């Protein structure tokens, strides 16, 4: 069996009287794709937010390679449910900025940025302001931002949200190709279960 990359022990989170996640324990092994399936409000985003270290659980723990998630965030890429982009920066400037936050060398970052833009069908949009991109392009750029530092574990929260049919196919195929070299944890709502 491949090594365990991520495991949780009795993760719990409440918001007031609402128990969003209750004692979630799981193990994810290298190269696996783990999907959280369920309707809106089922706690998928809350679970992902705790697993990637963005949200502190009320109880329980998250480990990456046996160490607390807080110290391992550079191994994690997160593509949130809502696009988080700087409207006044170009697609390339966004990637360069995120790369700099991870301490990437400019030359390495430029090569990585070019590869991501090509793989996600955005090469011809590199110099376009994010605010001028259409919805599917923004979603693909958001995915590229999660990947710029080449994380080992990728969290995708509703990765197909807001995508047109053509972009949906491209993103699905891209996620499949990533699964050969990354551990992927994603969430999907009920309407995507049939697909």
DABELTA-V53699 format. One record per backbone hydrogen bond with DSSP energy under -0.5 kcal/mol. CO is the residue of the C=O (numbers start at 1). NH is the residue of the N-H. Records with the same first field share a line. If there is no record, write none. Layout:
# DABELTA-V53699
CO = NH ; NH
This chain:
# DABELTA-V53699
3 = 30
5 = 65
6 = 28
7 = 63
8 = 10 ; 26
9 = 61
11 = 24
12 = 58 ; 59
13 = 20 ; 21
15 = 18
17 = 19
18 = 15 ; 20
21 = 13 ; 23
23 = 25
24 = 11
26 = 8
28 = 5 ; 6
29 = 32
32 = 34 ; 184
34 = 186
35 = 37
36 = 188
39 = 42
43 = 47
44 = 48
45 = 49
46 = 50
47 = 51
48 = 52
49 = 54 ; 55
50 = 53
59 = 12
61 = 9
62 = 69
63 = 7
64 = 67
67 = 64
68 = 71
69 = 72
70 = 73
72 = 75
73 = 76
75 = 152 ; 153
77 = 155
78 = 80
79 = 157
83 = 85
85 = 87
86 = 89
87 = 131
89 = 130
90 = 94
91 = 95
92 = 96
93 = 97
94 = 98
95 = 99
96 = 100
97 = 101
98 = 102
99 = 104
100 = 103
105 = 109
106 = 110
107 = 111
108 = 112
109 = 113
110 = 114
111 = 115
112 = 116
113 = 117
114 = 118
115 = 119
116 = 120
117 = 122 ; 123
118 = 121
122 = 125
123 = 126
125 = 91 ; 128
126 = 92
128 = 91
129 = 132
130 = 133
134 = 138
135 = 139
136 = 140
137 = 141
138 = 142
139 = 143
140 = 144
141 = 145
142 = 146
143 = 147
144 = 147 ; 148
147 = 150
152 = 183
153 = 77 ; 155
154 = 156 ; 185
155 = 79 ; 157
156 = 158 ; 187
158 = 161
160 = 163
164 = 168
165 = 169
166 = 170
167 = 171
168 = 172
169 = 173
170 = 174
171 = 175
172 = 176
173 = 177
174 = 178
175 = 179
177 = 180
178 = 181 ; 182
182 = 184
183 = 154
184 = 34
185 = 156
186 = 36
187 = 158
188 = 38
189 = 192
190 = 193
192 = 195
